[in-house]
Amino acid sequence: MDRQKQEIFGDYKYPLAFINDSSESRTYVLSDCIKVEWTVVIVAYNLAGDTPSTVLNSLISIVKSGVESDITLGGNAYNTKIIRIDTDEGFAYPNCMALFTVVISYMSED
């Protein structure tokens, strides 16, 4: 195994994911009510195996169904949507990676 990739990915159990905070925008709807859109990036990894595209498609399907299963996040948001999916296109072999840009919308008081 390539030493550089070992340092990047370590000895983890796959599949794995982490969430990276990206940005937040606020729009005042009323004087005391704010619509907040919080953008996060979900980074998901898996071992590519002999069929990287199949493994990557499965990983994408799992994350999409997880995000779409409860778009209100237990009643804490009024919408959650995936707005972009990027992949590593084989760069991280023997791993595969997908980046999901997700927007979480909720209302807040000022």
N, CA, C and O atoms as a printed pandas DataFrame, in Angstrom:
     atom_number atom_name residue_name chain_id  residue_number  x_coord  y_coord  z_coord
0              1         N          MET        A               1    0.846   -1.176    0.000
1              2        CA          MET        A               1    0.000    0.000    0.000
2              3         C          MET        A               1    0.890    1.237    0.000
3              4         O          MET        A               1    1.928    1.265    0.662
4              5         N          ASP        A               2    0.485    2.241   -0.734
5              6        CA          ASP        A               2    1.210    3.500   -0.823
6              7         C          ASP        A               2    1.248    4.182    0.543
7              8         O          ASP        A               2    0.213    4.354    1.187
8              9         N          ARG        A               3    2.452    4.570    0.983
9             10        CA          ARG        A               3    2.617    5.169    2.319
10            11         C          ARG        A               3    1.794    6.443    2.478
11            12         O          ARG        A               3    1.184    6.658    3.526
12            13         N          GLN        A               4    1.771    7.291    1.449
13            14        CA          GLN        A               4    1.021    8.540    1.533
14            15         C          GLN        A               4   -0.466    8.267    1.748
15            16         O          GLN        A               4   -1.098    8.920    2.578
16            17         N          LYS        A               5   -1.032    7.314    1.014
17            18        CA          LYS        A               5   -2.449    6.999    1.168
18            19         C          LYS        A               5   -2.715    6.393    2.540
19            20         O          LYS        A               5   -3.773    6.631    3.123
20            21         N          GLN        A               6   -1.774    5.617    3.064
21            22        CA          GLN        A               6   -1.948    5.047    4.399
22            23         C          GLN        A               6   -2.039    6.162    5.438
23            24         O          GLN        A               6   -2.849    6.087    6.362
24            25         N          GLU        A               7   -1.207    7.200    5.288
25            26        CA          GLU        A               7   -1.239    8.307    6.227
26            27         C          GLU        A               7   -2.543    9.088    6.124
27            28         O          GLU        A               7   -3.069    9.554    7.135
28            29         N          ILE        A               8   -3.068    9.235    4.908
29            30        CA          ILE        A               8   -4.304    9.981    4.704
30            31         C          ILE        A               8   -5.492    9.209    5.275
31            32         O          ILE        A               8   -6.294    9.767    6.024
32            33         N          PHE        A               9   -5.606    7.941    4.929
33            34        CA          PHE        A               9   -6.793    7.174    5.262
34            35         C          PHE        A               9   -6.663    6.356    6.537
35            36         O          PHE        A               9   -7.678    5.961    7.111
36            37         N          GLY        A              10   -5.456    6.092    6.995
37            38        CA          GLY        A              10   -5.271    5.361    8.235
38            39         C          GLY        A              10   -5.809    3.936    8.149
39            40         O          GLY        A              10   -6.039    3.414    7.058
40            41         N          ASP        A              11   -6.002    3.322    9.291
41            42        CA          ASP        A              11   -6.493    1.948    9.363
42            43         C          ASP        A              11   -7.914    1.978    9.909
43            44         O          ASP        A              11   -8.146    1.606   11.060
44            45         N          TYR        A              12   -8.858    2.417    9.096
45            46        CA          TYR        A              12  -10.236    2.596    9.524
46            47         C          TYR        A              12  -11.105    1.433    9.069
47            48         O          TYR        A              12  -10.726    0.662    8.188
48            49         N          LYS        A              13  -12.272    1.321    9.682
49            50        CA          LYS        A              13  -13.284    0.371    9.232
50            51         C          LYS        A              13  -14.151    1.078    8.202
51            52         O          LYS        A              13  -14.573    2.214    8.423
52            53         N          TYR        A              14  -14.419    0.428    7.093
53            54        CA          TYR        A              14  -15.194    1.028    6.007
54            55         C          TYR        A              14  -16.575    0.417    5.936
55            56         O          TYR        A              14  -16.737   -0.723    6.371
56            57         N          PRO        A              15  -17.580    1.098    5.417
57            58        CA          PRO        A              15  -17.564    2.495    4.971
58            59         C          PRO        A              15  -17.497    3.448    6.154
59            60         O          PRO        A              15  -17.892    3.102    7.267
60            61         N          LEU        A              16  -16.990    4.657    5.902
61            62        CA          LEU        A              16  -16.932    5.669    6.946
62            63         C          LEU        A              16  -17.327    7.014    6.359
63            64         O          LEU        A              16  -17.263    7.219    5.147
64            65         N          ALA        A              17  -17.737    7.930    7.233
65            66        CA          ALA        A              17  -18.161    9.255    6.779
66            67         C          ALA        A              17  -17.892   10.270    7.874
67            68         O          ALA        A              17  -17.853    9.936    9.058
68            69         N          PHE        A              18  -17.707   11.512    7.461
69            70        CA          PHE        A              18  -17.664   12.610    8.413
70            71         C          PHE        A              18  -18.365   13.811    7.797
71            72         O          PHE        A              18  -18.535   13.886    6.580
72            73         N          ILE        A              19  -18.767   14.745    8.644
73            74        CA          ILE        A              19  -19.500   15.924    8.186
74            75         C          ILE        A              19  -18.643   17.152    8.419
75            76         O          ILE        A              19  -18.104   17.352    9.507
76            77         N          ASN        A              20  -18.523   17.968    7.389
77            78        CA          ASN        A              20  -17.729   19.184    7.454
78            79         C          ASN        A              20  -18.646   20.393    7.305
79            80         O          ASN        A              20  -19.392   20.493    6.330
80            81         N          ASP        A              21  -18.593   21.304    8.261
81            82        CA          ASP        A              21  -19.374   22.538    8.225
82            83         C          ASP        A              21  -18.828   23.421    7.101
83            84         O          ASP        A              21  -17.613   23.567    6.963
84            85         N          SER        A              22  -19.708   24.004    6.309
85            86        CA          SER        A              22  -19.259   24.796    5.176
86            87         C          SER        A              22  -19.643   26.272    5.317
87            88         O          SER        A              22  -18.767   27.126    5.448
88            89         N          SER        A              23  -20.937   26.575    5.290
89            90        CA          SER        A              23  -21.357   27.975    5.387
90            91         C          SER        A              23  -22.781   28.067    5.909
91            92         O          SER        A              23  -23.507   27.076    5.975
92            93         N          GLU        A              24  -23.160   29.290    6.281
93            94        CA          GLU        A              24  -24.504   29.548    6.771
94            95         C          GLU        A              24  -24.964   30.879    6.198
95            96         O          GLU        A              24  -24.230   31.867    6.232
96            97         N          SER        A              25  -26.184   30.897    5.672
97            98        CA          SER        A              25  -26.752   32.167    5.213
98            99         C          SER        A              25  -28.035   32.431    5.976
99           100         O          SER        A              25  -28.760   31.503    6.334
100          101         N          ARG        A              26  -28.311   33.711    6.224
101          102        CA          ARG        A              26  -29.490   34.114    7.001
102          103         C          ARG        A              26  -30.286   35.122    6.196
103          104         O          ARG        A              26  -29.737   36.072    5.636
104          105         N          THR        A              27  -31.605   34.895    6.147
105          106        CA          THR        A              27  -32.517   35.815    5.476
106          107         C          THR        A              27  -33.618   36.181    6.462
107          108         O          THR        A              27  -34.297   35.301    6.992
108          109         N          TYR        A              28  -33.796   37.465    6.706
109          110        CA          TYR        A              28  -34.850   37.905    7.618
110          111         C          TYR        A              28  -36.189   37.839    6.894
111          112         O          TYR        A              28  -36.407   38.536    5.903
112          113         N          VAL        A              29  -37.087   36.987    7.403
113          114        CA          VAL        A              29  -38.419   36.822    6.833
114          115         C          VAL        A              29  -39.361   37.848    7.449
115          116         O          VAL        A              29  -40.118   38.508    6.738
116          117         N          LEU        A              30  -39.315   37.977    8.743
117          118        CA          LEU        A              30  -40.030   38.989    9.515
118          119         C          LEU        A              30  -39.002   39.667   10.415
119          120         O          LEU        A              30  -37.836   39.275   10.425
120          121         N          SER        A              31  -39.414   40.660   11.156
121          122        CA          SER        A              31  -38.448   41.366   11.998
122          123         C          SER        A              31  -37.802   40.464   13.049
123          124         O          SER        A              31  -36.666   40.709   13.455
124          125         N          ASP        A              32  -38.505   39.434   13.489
125          126        CA          ASP        A              32  -37.963   38.549   14.516
126          127         C          ASP        A              32  -37.843   37.093   14.063
127          128         O          ASP        A              32  -37.669   36.205   14.897
128          129         N          CYS        A              33  -37.933   36.837   12.771
129          130        CA          CYS        A              33  -37.881   35.470   12.245
130          131         C          CYS        A              33  -36.845   35.397   11.123
131          132         O          CYS        A              33  -36.867   36.193   10.184
132          133         N          ILE        A              34  -35.941   34.430   11.242
133          134        CA          ILE        A              34  -34.846   34.298   10.280
134          135         C          ILE        A              34  -34.910   32.917    9.623
135          136         O          ILE        A              34  -35.050   31.901   10.304
136          137         N          LYS        A              35  -34.806   32.895    8.309
137          138        CA          LYS        A              35  -34.643   31.634    7.591
138          139         C          LYS        A              35  -33.142   31.394    7.471
139          140         O          LYS        A              35  -32.411   32.203    6.900
140          141         N          VAL        A              36  -32.703   30.270    8.019
141          142        CA          VAL        A              36  -31.285   29.934    8.000
142          143         C          VAL        A              36  -31.068   28.760    7.057
143          144         O          VAL        A              36  -31.783   27.760    7.124
144          145         N          GLU        A              37  -30.083   28.885    6.185
145          146        CA          GLU        A              37  -29.683   27.777    5.322
146          147         C          GLU        A              37  -28.231   27.446    5.654
147          148         O          GLU        A              37  -27.315   28.239    5.433
148          149         N          TRP        A              38  -28.066   26.248    6.191
149          150        CA          TRP        A              38  -26.757   25.795    6.639
150          151         C          TRP        A              38  -26.259   24.765    5.634
151          152         O          TRP        A              38  -26.913   23.747    5.407
152          153         N          THR        A              39  -25.113   25.025    5.037
153          154        CA          THR        A              39  -24.533   24.115    4.051
154          155         C          THR        A              39  -23.447   23.288    4.725
155          156         O          THR        A              39  -22.532   23.828    5.347
156          157         N          VAL        A              40  -23.562   21.979    4.593
157          158        CA          VAL        A              40  -22.552   21.055    5.119
158          159         C          VAL        A              40  -22.120   20.129    3.999
159          160         O          VAL        A              40  -22.831   19.950    3.010
160          161         N          VAL        A              41  -20.946   19.546    4.170
161          162        CA          VAL        A              41  -20.452   18.568    3.217
162          163         C          VAL        A              41  -20.282   17.247    3.948
163          164         O          VAL        A              41  -19.582   17.170    4.958
164          165         N          ILE        A              42  -20.925   16.214    3.435
165          166        CA          ILE        A              42  -20.744   14.859    3.959
166          167         C          ILE        A              42  -19.683   14.198    3.090
167          168         O          ILE        A              42  -19.838   14.108    1.872
168          169         N          VAL        A              43  -18.613   13.739    3.714
169          170        CA          VAL        A              43  -17.537   13.060    3.004
170          171         C          VAL        A              43  -17.641   11.586    3.360
171          172         O          VAL        A              43  -17.511   11.216    4.527
172          173         N          ALA        A              44  -17.874   10.742    2.359
173          174        CA          ALA        A              44  -18.066    9.307    2.596
174          175         C          ALA        A              44  -16.994    8.507    1.856
175          176         O          ALA        A              44  -16.694    8.787    0.696
176          177         N          TYR        A              45  -16.419    7.512    2.533
177          178        CA          TYR        A              45  -15.374    6.659    1.973
178          179         C          TYR        A              45  -15.808    5.205    2.022
179          180         O          TYR        A              45  -16.600    4.803    2.875
180          181         N          ASN        A              46  -15.274    4.420    1.086
181          182        CA          ASN        A              46  -15.423    2.975    1.129
182          183         C          ASN        A              46  -14.232    2.363    0.417
183          184         O          ASN        A              46  -13.509    3.064   -0.291
184          185         N          LEU        A              47  -14.017    1.072    0.591
185          186        CA          LEU        A              47  -12.981    0.382   -0.167
186          187         C          LEU        A              47  -13.509    0.120   -1.568
187          188         O          LEU        A              47  -14.630   -0.364   -1.728
188          189         N          ALA        A              48  -12.716    0.434   -2.580
189          190        CA          ALA        A              48  -13.171    0.349   -3.960
190          191         C          ALA        A              48  -13.276   -1.085   -4.463
191          192         O          ALA        A              48  -14.170   -1.392   -5.251
192          193         N          GLY        A              49  -12.390   -1.964   -4.029
193          194        CA          GLY        A              49  -12.416   -3.345   -4.501
194          195         C          GLY        A              49  -12.148   -3.439   -6.001
195          196         O          GLY        A              49  -11.474   -2.585   -6.578
196          197         N          ASP        A              50  -12.689   -4.493   -6.626
197          198        CA          ASP        A              50  -12.464   -4.708   -8.057
198          199         C          ASP        A              50  -13.402   -3.897   -8.936
199          200         O          ASP        A              50  -13.141   -3.718  -10.125
200          201         N          THR        A              51  -14.491   -3.405   -8.359
201          202        CA          THR        A              51  -15.478   -2.649   -9.141
202          203         C          THR        A              51  -15.745   -1.301   -8.477
203          204         O          THR        A              51  -16.787   -1.116   -7.849
204          205         N          PRO        A              52  -14.811   -0.359   -8.612
205          206        CA          PRO        A              52  -14.963    0.921   -7.918
206          207         C          PRO        A              52  -16.256    1.660   -8.237
207          208         O          PRO        A              52  -16.865    2.243   -7.340
208          209         N          SER        A              53  -16.685    1.648   -9.485
209          210        CA          SER        A              53  -17.904    2.395   -9.834
210          211         C          SER        A              53  -19.132    1.793   -9.164
211          212         O          SER        A              53  -20.020    2.535   -8.745
212          213         N          THR        A              54  -19.207    0.464   -9.052
213          214        CA          THR        A              54  -20.329   -0.188   -8.391
214          215         C          THR        A              54  -20.335    0.133   -6.901
215          216         O          THR        A              54  -21.384    0.438   -6.333
216          217         N          VAL        A              55  -19.172    0.065   -6.272
217          218        CA          VAL        A              55  -19.058    0.369   -4.848
218          219         C          VAL        A              55  -19.419    1.827   -4.603
219          220         O          VAL        A              55  -20.118    2.140   -3.639
220          221         N          LEU        A              56  -18.946    2.722   -5.468
221          222        CA          LEU        A              56  -19.231    4.146   -5.318
222          223         C          LEU        A              56  -20.719    4.433   -5.493
223          224         O          LEU        A              56  -21.289    5.222   -4.740
224          225         N          ASN        A              57  -21.350    3.803   -6.477
225          226        CA          ASN        A              57  -22.795    3.988   -6.675
226          227         C          ASN        A              57  -23.587    3.499   -5.469
227          228         O          ASN        A              57  -24.579    4.117   -5.084
228          229         N          SER        A              58  -23.155    2.398   -4.875
229          230        CA          SER        A              58  -23.811    1.884   -3.673
230          231         C          SER        A              58  -23.646    2.853   -2.504
231          232         O          SER        A              58  -24.591    3.094   -1.754
232          233         N          LEU        A              59  -22.443    3.407   -2.353
233          234        CA          LEU        A              59  -22.176    4.379   -1.298
234          235         C          LEU        A              59  -23.048    5.617   -1.474
235          236         O          LEU        A              59  -23.603    6.129   -0.502
236          237         N          ILE        A              60  -23.170    6.096   -2.695
237          238        CA          ILE        A              60  -24.015    7.258   -2.991
238          239         C          ILE        A              60  -25.472    6.959   -2.649
239          240         O          ILE        A              60  -26.159    7.792   -2.057
240          241         N          SER        A              61  -25.934    5.783   -3.017
241          242        CA          SER        A              61  -27.315    5.387   -2.737
242          243         C          SER        A              61  -27.599    5.335   -1.234
243          244         O          SER        A              61  -28.659    5.772   -0.786
244          245         N          ILE        A              62  -26.659    4.804   -0.462
245          246        CA          ILE        A              62  -26.829    4.701    0.992
246          247         C          ILE        A              62  -26.930    6.089    1.630
247          248         O          ILE        A              62  -27.809    6.330    2.457
248          249         N          VAL        A              63  -26.036    6.994    1.250
249          250        CA          VAL        A              63  -26.050    8.333    1.847
250          251         C          VAL        A              63  -27.297    9.093    1.409
251          252         O          VAL        A              63  -27.932    9.757    2.228
252          253         N          LYS        A              64  -27.658    9.005    0.122
253          254        CA          LYS        A              64  -28.862    9.692   -0.356
254          255         C          LYS        A              64  -30.101    9.218    0.384
255          256         O          LYS        A              64  -30.917   10.035    0.810
256          257         N          SER        A              65  -30.252    7.903    0.544
257          258        CA          SER        A              65  -31.454    7.403    1.221
258          259         C          SER        A              65  -31.451    7.808    2.683
259          260         O          SER        A              65  -32.515    8.058    3.250
260          261         N          GLY        A              66  -30.270    7.881    3.316
261          262        CA          GLY        A              66  -30.200    8.323    4.702
262          263         C          GLY        A              66  -30.608    9.777    4.867
263          264         O          GLY        A              66  -31.348   10.113    5.792
264          265         N          VAL        A              67  -30.132   10.644    3.979
265          266        CA          VAL        A              67  -30.484   12.067    4.051
266          267         C          VAL        A              67  -31.965   12.262    3.727
267          268         O          VAL        A              67  -32.646   13.046    4.388
268          269         N          GLU        A              68  -32.457   11.563    2.728
269          270        CA          GLU        A              68  -33.838   11.749    2.282
270          271         C          GLU        A              68  -34.855   11.060    3.174
271          272         O          GLU        A              68  -36.052   11.312    3.038
272          273         N          SER        A              69  -34.417   10.199    4.083
273          274        CA          SER        A              69  -35.368    9.466    4.930
274          275         C          SER        A              69  -36.056   10.363    5.963
275          276         O          SER        A              69  -37.160   10.055    6.410
276          277         N          ASP        A              70  -35.412   11.465    6.343
277          278        CA          ASP        A              70  -36.025   12.394    7.299
278          279         C          ASP        A              70  -35.519   13.804    7.001
279          280         O          ASP        A              70  -34.572   14.278    7.628
280          281         N          ILE        A              71  -36.154   14.462    6.047
281          282        CA          ILE        A              71  -35.685   15.791    5.627
282          283         C          ILE        A              71  -35.919   16.856    6.686
283          284         O          ILE        A              71  -35.357   17.947    6.592
284          285         N          THR        A              72  -36.743   16.563    7.700
285          286        CA          THR        A              72  -36.960   17.537    8.779
286          287         C          THR        A              72  -36.003   17.307    9.951
287          288         O          THR        A              72  -36.039   18.049   10.933
288          289         N          LEU        A              73  -35.160   16.301    9.857
289          290        CA          LEU        A              73  -34.192   15.982   10.911
290          291         C          LEU        A              73  -34.852   15.908   12.282
291          292         O          LEU        A              73  -34.421   16.550   13.240
292          293         N          GLY        A              74  -35.891   15.119   12.343
293          294        CA          GLY        A              74  -36.618   14.930   13.594
294          295         C          GLY        A              74  -37.433   16.134   14.015
295          296         O          GLY        A              74  -37.701   16.323   15.201
296          297         N          GLY        A              75  -37.833   16.957   13.042
297          298        CA          GLY        A              75  -38.635   18.137   13.337
298          299         C          GLY        A              75  -37.812   19.389   13.620
299          300         O          GLY        A              75  -38.378   20.432   13.945
300          301         N          ASN        A              76  -36.499   19.309   13.504
301          302        CA          ASN        A              76  -35.629   20.461   13.778
302          303         C          ASN        A              76  -35.382   21.337   12.553
303          304         O          ASN        A              76  -34.910   22.465   12.691
304          305         N          ALA        A              77  -35.686   20.844   11.379
305          306        CA          ALA        A              77  -35.500   21.608   10.140
306          307         C          ALA        A              77  -36.788   21.519    9.341
307          308         O          ALA        A              77  -37.612   20.637    9.587
308          309         N          TYR        A              78  -36.970   22.419    8.389
309          310        CA          TYR        A              78  -38.151   22.251    7.548
310          311         C          TYR        A              78  -37.792   21.683    6.189
311          312         O          TYR        A              78  -38.682   21.321    5.420
312          313         N          ASN        A              79  -36.491   21.595    5.871
313          314        CA          ASN        A              79  -36.083   20.941    4.630
314          315         C          ASN        A              79  -34.597   20.620    4.684
315          316         O          ASN        A              79  -33.800   21.377    5.238
316          317         N          THR        A              80  -34.246   19.494    4.103
317          318        CA          THR        A              80  -32.858   19.094    3.924
318          319         C          THR        A              80  -32.747   18.526    2.523
319          320         O          THR        A              80  -33.520   17.645    2.146
320          321         N          LYS        A              81  -31.787   19.025    1.746
321          322        CA          LYS        A              81  -31.652   18.515    0.380
322          323         C          LYS        A              81  -30.189   18.437   -0.035
323          324         O          LYS        A              81  -29.366   19.270    0.344
324          325         N          ILE        A              82  -29.894   17.421   -0.818
325          326        CA          ILE        A              82  -28.566   17.272   -1.411
326          327         C          ILE        A              82  -28.573   18.110   -2.684
327          328         O          ILE        A              82  -29.410   17.907   -3.563
328          329         N          ILE        A              83  -27.638   19.049   -2.778
329          330        CA          ILE        A              83  -27.612   19.906   -3.961
330          331         C          ILE        A              83  -26.472   19.559   -4.919
331          332         O          ILE        A              83  -26.448   20.027   -6.057
332          333         N          ARG        A              84  -25.530   18.737   -4.453
333          334        CA          ARG        A              84  -24.409   18.369   -5.330
334          335         C          ARG        A              84  -23.739   17.110   -4.809
335          336         O          ARG        A              84  -23.613   16.914   -3.601
336          337         N          ILE        A              85  -23.309   16.252   -5.740
337          338        CA          ILE        A              85  -22.537   15.055   -5.396
338          339         C          ILE        A              85  -21.300   15.038   -6.281
339          340         O          ILE        A              85  -21.404   15.092   -7.507
340          341         N          ASP        A              86  -20.134   14.962   -5.658
341          342        CA          ASP        A              86  -18.865   14.848   -6.383
342          343         C          ASP        A              86  -18.200   13.550   -5.953
343          344         O          ASP        A              86  -18.412   13.079   -4.836
344          345         N          THR        A              87  -17.394   12.970   -6.841
345          346        CA          THR        A              87  -16.650   11.757   -6.496
346          347         C          THR        A              87  -15.167   11.977   -6.746
347          348         O          THR        A              87  -14.767   12.960   -7.370
348          349         N          ASP        A              88  -14.359   11.051   -6.251
349          350        CA          ASP        A              88  -12.911   11.154   -6.408
350          351         C          ASP        A              88  -12.440   10.712   -7.789
351          352         O          ASP        A              88  -11.279   10.925   -8.136
352          353         N          GLU        A              89  -13.316   10.102   -8.583
353          354        CA          GLU        A              89  -13.015    9.634   -9.946
354          355         C          GLU        A              89  -11.793    8.720   -9.987
355          356         O          GLU        A              89  -11.029    8.734  -10.952
356          357         N          GLY        A              90  -11.613    7.922   -8.925
357          358        CA          GLY        A              90  -10.537    6.941   -8.899
358          359         C          GLY        A              90   -9.229    7.428   -8.301
359          360         O          GLY        A              90   -8.294    6.637   -8.173
360          361         N          PHE        A              91   -9.126    8.685   -7.934
361          362        CA          PHE        A              91   -7.881    9.232   -7.390
362          363         C          PHE        A              91   -7.468    8.555   -6.090
363          364         O          PHE        A              91   -6.279    8.333   -5.862
364          365         N          ALA        A              92   -8.420    8.230   -5.246
365          366        CA          ALA        A              92   -8.123    7.693   -3.908
366          367         C          ALA        A              92   -8.014    6.173   -3.885
367          368         O          ALA        A              92   -7.996    5.589   -2.801
368          369         N          TYR        A              93   -7.941    5.502   -5.053
369          370        CA          TYR        A              93   -7.869    4.044   -5.093
370          371         C          TYR        A              93   -6.750    3.564   -4.181
371          372         O          TYR        A              93   -5.667    4.145   -4.247
372          373         N          PRO        A              94   -6.918    2.563   -3.343
373          374        CA          PRO        A              94   -7.934    1.518   -3.305
374          375         C          PRO        A              94   -9.197    1.911   -2.547
375          376         O          PRO        A              94  -10.047    1.060   -2.286
376          377         N          ASN        A              95   -9.330    3.173   -2.193
377          378        CA          ASN        A              95  -10.550    3.672   -1.572
378          379         C          ASN        A              95  -11.371    4.399   -2.629
379          380         O          ASN        A              95  -10.863    4.716   -3.705
380          381         N          CYS        A              96  -12.614    4.657   -2.331
381          382        CA          CYS        A              96  -13.417    5.526   -3.184
382          383         C          CYS        A              96  -14.107    6.528   -2.262
383          384         O          CYS        A              96  -14.377    6.238   -1.097
384          385         N          MET        A              97  -14.385    7.704   -2.803
385          386        CA          MET        A              97  -14.886    8.781   -1.981
386          387         C          MET        A              97  -15.972    9.540   -2.722
387          388         O          MET        A              97  -15.895    9.734   -3.935
388          389         N          ALA        A              98  -16.992    9.971   -1.973
389          390        CA          ALA        A              98  -18.044   10.825   -2.528
390          391         C          ALA        A              98  -18.250   11.997   -1.573
391          392         O          ALA        A              98  -18.249   11.829   -0.353
392          393         N          LEU        A              99  -18.424   13.179   -2.145
393          394        CA          LEU        A              99  -18.687   14.395   -1.381
394          395         C          LEU        A              99  -20.107   14.833   -1.676
395          396         O          LEU        A              99  -20.473   15.022   -2.836
396          397         N          PHE        A             100  -20.910   14.995   -0.635
397          398        CA          PHE        A             100  -22.309   15.397   -0.772
398          399         C          PHE        A             100  -22.462   16.795   -0.185
399          400         O          PHE        A             100  -22.236   16.989    1.010
400          401         N          THR        A             101  -22.839   17.759   -0.996
401          402        CA          THR        A             101  -23.131   19.089   -0.482
402          403         C          THR        A             101  -24.608   19.113   -0.123
403          404         O          THR        A             101  -25.469   18.897   -0.976
404          405         N          VAL        A             102  -24.892   19.377    1.144
405          406        CA          VAL        A             102  -26.248   19.296    1.674
406          407         C          VAL        A             102  -26.637   20.652    2.265
407          408         O          VAL        A             102  -25.858   21.266    2.994
408          409         N          VAL        A             103  -27.848   21.113    1.944
409          410        CA          VAL        A             103  -28.368   22.347    2.523
410          411         C          VAL        A             103  -29.485   21.984    3.496
411          412         O          VAL        A             103  -30.460   21.323    3.138
412          413         N          ILE        A             104  -29.315   22.439    4.746
413          414        CA          ILE        A             104  -30.317   22.236    5.790
414          415         C          ILE        A             104  -30.977   23.588    6.042
415          416         O          ILE        A             104  -30.297   24.562    6.368
416          417         N          SER        A             105  -32.299   23.649    5.892
417          418        CA          SER        A             105  -33.031   24.905    6.085
418          419         C          SER        A             105  -33.885   24.814    7.342
419          420         O          SER        A             105  -34.563   23.816    7.588
420          421         N          TYR        A             106  -33.831   25.885    8.129
421          422        CA          TYR        A             106  -34.674   25.943    9.317
422          423         C          TYR        A             106  -34.986   27.398    9.648
423          424         O          TYR        A             106  -34.346   28.312    9.129
424          425         N          MET        A             107  -35.967   27.605   10.510
425          426        CA          MET        A             107  -36.355   28.948   10.940
426          427         C          MET        A             107  -35.816   29.182   12.333
427          428         O          MET        A             107  -35.762   28.266   13.154
428          429         N          SER        A             108  -35.417   30.420   12.594
429          430        CA          SER        A             108  -34.868   30.789   13.889
430          431         C          SER        A             108  -35.404   32.140   14.313
431          432         O          SER        A             108  -35.763   32.967   13.474
432          433         N          GLU        A             109  -35.457   32.362   15.603
433          434        CA          GLU        A             109  -35.839   33.675   16.121
434          435         C          GLU        A             109  -34.596   34.541   16.237
435          436         O          GLU        A             109  -33.492   34.046   16.462
436          437         N          ASP        A             110  -34.795   35.837   16.079
437          438        CA          ASP        A             110  -33.671   36.767   16.163
438          439         C          ASP        A             110  -33.137   36.852   17.567
439          440         O          ASP        A             110  -32.187   37.590   17.823
